[in-house]
Amino acid sequence: MLLRLESLMPHAEKINPRISRREVGWHLEHSLKIICSIGKALVNSKPEDYSSKFNIAKYYVFGARAYLEAGVAHQNHSTINKR
């Protein structure tokens, strides 16, 4: 994944308005912020605090997320690049 992101660096200034209003570099930075925040969450998490419980309602709610159209979901404010 990181090698793929690195290979896109030469295209950092390009913009395709049909896909996004932001340049490729913005998306690369956003992806790296997400990767870093996931890493921090993993380091700070305690596996003993979590237990697996099957919940049919949760299964349907989270299963329905797979059908969301592109552009419908919102991102966490801590990962937004405010350029």
N, C-alpha and C positions, 0 to 999 in steps of 0.2 A: 504494500500500500504506500509506504513512504517513498519507495523508488518511483512509483507511478506519479505521485505528487511532485517529486523532484524533476521528473521528465517534462512536466508541464510548465516549469519555471520560465523557459524562454517565451512562453505565450502570456506572461503575466499581464501585459498591458492591453491585450485583445478584449474586445467586447462583442457579444452577439446579442443584440437587443431582442431578438425573438425568444431567447432563452432567459436572459437576465439583464437587469439594468446595471449590474456590477461587472467589473473586469474580472478576468480569470484569476489574477493575483488576490483579489478579495476572497474568492471562493477557496483558494489554496490556504490563505491565512485562517479562514473560518474552519476549514477541515482540520488544520493543525491545532487550533484551539480546542476543538471537540476531542481530538485524540489525546491531548494533554489533560483535559478535564476528566476523561474516562480513566486515564492512568492514575491521576490523583485520587479519584473515587475508589479505585481498586486498592491502592496502597492504604487508604484510610478506613476501608471497610473491615468489619469483623464478621467472618462467616458464621460464627456462633450466634449472632444476633438475628439471623434469618432462618426461617424454617419453611419447608415446602408444604403448602396447603392448596389442594385443588378447590377452586371456586368457579362454578359454572358461569356465573354472571361475569366474572372477570375474564373468563375464557372467551365469551362472546364479545365483550367490549374491546379487548385487545386484538381479537381476531378480526374485528371489523376495521381496525386501523389499516390493515393491509390493502383495503379497498379505497382509501382516501386518494383523491386525485392530486397530482403534483401541484404545488403551490398553495394547498389548503392548510397544511400543518404550519405551526408557528415554532420558532426557535426560542431557546432559553435566552433571557436577556444578558446573562454573563458571557455568552459566546458571540454576541453581536459585535462586529467590527465597526466602530463609529468613525470611519474616515470621511 
